[in-house]
């Protein structure tokens, strides 16, 4: 088991990232890193630049300047290339296909023409089950996604991301529409990933989640990083004041 204080390996490093849209700066000179086996929270109000940072990490956006490195290697361009380098992103809006089964959604990126179990529902289900077990799903791979609750679909989304065996995962507001019981399942997944050496960037506006899950917090305001601190240092009211 890897604890948040034990690992010094830098899994992901953002160096002086800047991105503008139509002449309006979305992020300016953003720099921070994630270590293997660590949860880092990214906090800030709406419009602070968190989503832009997420998309720069995932490869959905290219920075105007600056650099992203993964375990010391310059990150390749594009979402697929970043996934190949071990970066996964859990977006706030799920990307599942409701008319497919849970198993088909989990293994969707593997259901290519070269897949030996492309047309075998039983083999797809068998392949998907370990990933559902890892996220604590109480439903099977044969269920239709359209029959699941919001919290259950979020677990499927997480399970889908684990198929690529990521070493860095970005969670973007994963509990914003979940019940407390559903949130606890997501928290358990985050802690399990951390304990298995995965670097986690956790974006949330829930201060209790930031303090419960993360070792460090990066606070953004109007596109810039204004504070990088261990989570145990600032009081909640002080952190809230920094965000505003």
Wavefront OBJ file of the C-alpha trace (Angstrom):
o trace
v 0.000 0.000 0.000
v 1.266 3.485 -0.900
v 0.380 6.269 1.497
v 0.031 9.921 0.574
v 3.186 10.820 2.447
v 5.391 7.957 1.257
v 5.669 8.534 -2.481
v 7.886 11.224 -3.947
v 7.496 10.149 -7.579
v 6.047 12.983 -9.647
v 3.382 11.380 -11.826
v 2.041 14.524 -13.501
v 3.557 17.994 -13.734
v 1.977 21.132 -15.142
v 4.549 23.798 -15.956
v 3.488 27.394 -16.690
v 0.321 26.482 -18.603
v -1.505 29.328 -20.308
v -4.658 29.106 -22.419
v -6.842 31.852 -23.924
v -10.093 31.773 -25.867
v -10.800 34.669 -28.203
v -8.259 36.828 -26.460
v -9.686 36.086 -23.000
v -7.279 34.268 -20.696
v -8.794 31.120 -19.159
v -5.653 29.993 -17.317
v -2.441 31.925 -16.784
v 0.926 30.453 -15.758
v -0.541 27.442 -13.948
v 2.025 25.127 -12.379
v 1.627 22.243 -9.917
v 2.291 18.529 -9.725
v 0.740 15.249 -8.598
v 2.681 12.445 -6.974
v 2.016 8.757 -7.285
v -0.201 7.544 -4.466
v -1.503 11.011 -3.645
v -4.816 12.856 -3.891
v -4.543 16.553 -4.724
v -7.668 18.711 -4.695
v -8.236 21.475 -7.240
v -10.539 24.113 -5.771
v -12.060 27.347 -6.943
v -15.345 28.980 -7.815
v -17.058 28.556 -11.192
v -14.972 30.322 -13.789
v -11.734 29.900 -11.855
v -10.215 27.830 -14.676
v -10.544 24.325 -13.235
v -12.282 22.857 -16.294
v -9.683 24.336 -18.624
v -6.911 22.778 -16.533
v -8.733 19.441 -16.658
v -8.980 19.617 -20.448
v -5.331 20.580 -20.784
v -4.402 17.520 -18.739
v -6.697 15.163 -20.684
v -5.439 16.379 -24.052
v -8.787 17.817 -25.116
v -7.088 21.238 -25.304
v -3.608 22.333 -26.299
v -1.971 25.025 -24.187
v -0.887 28.273 -25.798
v 2.295 27.922 -23.781
v 3.658 25.700 -21.068
v 4.068 21.959 -20.781
v 2.472 18.821 -19.328
v 4.739 15.926 -18.410
v 3.782 12.397 -17.334
v 6.372 10.571 -15.228
v 9.033 12.838 -16.686
v 7.953 12.464 -20.318
v 6.364 15.268 -22.319
v 2.663 14.475 -22.728
v 1.580 13.638 -26.252
v -1.178 15.583 -27.998
v -4.779 14.347 -28.028
v -7.070 12.474 -25.665
v -6.251 9.017 -27.027
v -2.523 9.642 -26.761
v -2.867 10.829 -23.169
v -4.889 7.739 -22.321
v -2.062 5.691 -23.790
v 0.321 7.481 -21.439
v -1.823 6.542 -18.459
v -4.078 9.581 -17.979
v -7.824 9.079 -17.438
v -10.506 11.699 -16.846
v -13.850 11.204 -15.101
v -15.986 14.026 -16.441
v -18.930 15.534 -14.594
v -21.197 14.599 -17.506
v -21.113 10.840 -18.088
v -20.285 9.620 -21.589
v -22.167 6.324 -21.416
v -24.501 4.912 -24.057
v -27.826 4.237 -22.289
v -29.068 1.549 -24.688
v -26.000 -0.625 -24.185
v -25.351 -2.876 -21.225
v -23.079 -1.934 -18.356
v -20.472 -4.403 -19.583
v -20.553 -3.045 -23.123
v -20.055 0.483 -21.804
v -17.221 -0.507 -19.484
v -15.388 -2.352 -22.261
v -16.461 0.012 -25.046
v -12.962 1.159 -25.955
v -11.869 -2.464 -26.274
v -14.768 -3.549 -28.510
v -12.861 -2.871 -31.733
v -12.752 -5.013 -34.820
v -9.709 -6.842 -33.473
v -11.399 -7.887 -30.256
v -11.789 -11.645 -29.919
v -14.932 -11.221 -27.789
v -16.555 -8.431 -29.785
v -19.765 -10.385 -30.428
v -19.866 -12.440 -27.245
v -21.999 -10.878 -24.489
v -20.793 -13.456 -21.974
v -17.139 -12.681 -22.649
v -17.790 -8.939 -22.477
v -19.540 -9.405 -19.136
v -16.730 -11.591 -17.830
v -14.138 -8.993 -18.846
v -16.096 -6.105 -17.287
v -16.885 -7.737 -13.937
v -13.469 -7.139 -12.264
v -13.717 -3.423 -12.960
v -17.228 -3.286 -11.519
v -15.937 -5.120 -8.451
v -13.203 -2.501 -8.017
v -15.771 0.317 -7.810
v -18.093 -1.584 -5.478
v -20.959 -1.892 -7.961
v -23.997 -3.775 -6.658
v -25.315 -4.436 -10.177
v -24.124 -6.750 -12.919
v -22.557 -6.158 -16.343
v -25.720 -7.356 -18.075
v -27.882 -4.467 -16.815
v -28.864 -1.719 -19.211
v -27.321 1.644 -18.347
v -30.725 3.272 -18.884
v -32.031 1.331 -15.871
v -29.380 2.635 -13.464
v -29.523 5.507 -11.000
v -27.323 8.582 -11.352
v -24.916 7.272 -8.750
v -24.695 3.885 -10.438
v -23.915 5.433 -13.818
v -21.081 7.389 -12.192
v -19.624 4.097 -10.933
v -19.854 2.678 -14.469
v -18.034 5.749 -15.774
v -15.242 5.191 -13.269
v -15.070 1.477 -14.056
v -14.789 2.324 -17.763
v -11.790 4.552 -17.070
v -10.011 1.788 -15.138
v -9.886 -0.484 -18.192
v -6.905 1.495 -19.521
v -5.021 0.890 -16.248
v -4.405 4.608 -15.646
v -1.604 5.946 -13.465
v -3.140 9.427 -13.258
v -6.889 10.063 -12.875
v -8.709 13.389 -12.876
v -12.106 13.380 -11.137
v -14.232 16.376 -12.167
v -16.974 17.032 -9.596
v -17.839 13.306 -9.454
v -20.351 13.620 -6.592
v -22.193 16.804 -7.542
v -25.505 15.006 -8.155
v -25.121 11.981 -5.881
v -26.694 10.987 -2.584
v -24.487 10.683 0.490
v -24.455 6.887 0.219
v -23.428 7.118 -3.444
v -20.733 9.650 -2.560
v -19.234 7.249 -0.050
v -18.773 4.662 -2.788
v -16.910 7.187 -4.925
v -14.748 8.156 -1.938
v -13.881 4.484 -1.387
v -12.781 4.181 -5.029
v -10.601 7.309 -4.768
v -8.901 6.006 -1.612
v -8.355 2.578 -3.174
v -6.742 4.128 -6.253
v -4.529 6.285 -4.044
v -3.477 3.280 -1.952
v -2.520 1.431 -5.135
v -0.182 4.186 -6.274
v -2.426 6.122 -8.651
v -2.074 9.912 -8.694
v -5.505 11.546 -8.325
v -6.539 15.123 -9.087
v -9.894 15.674 -7.392
v -11.897 18.708 -8.540
v -14.690 19.598 -6.139
v -16.540 22.541 -4.638
v -17.460 20.494 -1.544
v -14.976 21.577 1.120
v -15.647 18.520 3.300
v -14.578 16.266 0.402
v -11.403 18.265 -0.119
v -10.412 17.909 3.534
v -11.433 14.258 3.794
v -9.734 12.985 0.629
v -6.776 15.142 -0.316
v -3.262 15.588 1.005
v -2.791 18.930 -0.748
v -5.054 21.552 -2.260
v -4.413 23.865 -5.208
v -6.665 26.926 -5.139
v -7.464 28.785 -8.356
v -9.070 32.156 -8.864
v -9.714 33.914 -12.182
v -7.459 31.526 -14.085
v -4.455 31.643 -11.797
v -3.142 29.498 -8.950
v -3.220 31.635 -5.828
v -2.360 29.009 -3.213
v -0.804 25.559 -2.965
v -1.037 24.143 0.522
v -1.248 20.945 2.492
v -4.900 20.299 3.248
v -4.234 20.066 6.968
v -2.947 23.639 7.114
v -5.812 25.994 6.151
v -9.041 26.144 8.103
v -12.174 25.564 6.052
v -13.267 29.161 6.389
v -9.816 30.306 5.272
v -9.927 28.008 2.229
v -13.378 29.293 1.332
v -12.112 32.858 1.579
v -9.209 32.045 -0.745
v -11.584 30.617 -3.346
v -13.805 33.713 -3.278
l 1 2 3 4 5 6 7 8 9 10 11 12 13 14 15 16 17 18 19 20 21 22 23 24 25 26 27 28 29 30 31 32 33 34 35 36 37 38 39 40 41 42 43 44 45 46 47 48 49 50 51 52 53 54 55 56 57 58 59 60 61 62 63 64 65 66 67 68 69 70 71 72 73 74 75 76 77 78 79 80 81 82 83 84 85 86 87 88 89 90 91 92 93 94 95 96 97 98 99 100 101 102 103 104 105 106 107 108 109 110 111 112 113 114 115 116 117 118 119 120 121 122 123 124 125 126 127 128 129 130 131 132 133 134 135 136 137 138 139 140 141 142 143 144 145 146 147 148 149 150 151 152 153 154 155 156 157 158 159 160 161 162 163 164 165 166 167 168 169 170 171 172 173 174 175 176 177 178 179 180 181 182 183 184 185 186 187 188 189 190 191 192 193 194 195 196 197 198 199 200 201 202 203 204 205 206 207 208 209 210 211 212 213 214 215 216 217 218 219 220 221 222 223 224 225 226 227 228 229 230 231 232 233 234 235 236 237 238 239 240 241 242 243 244
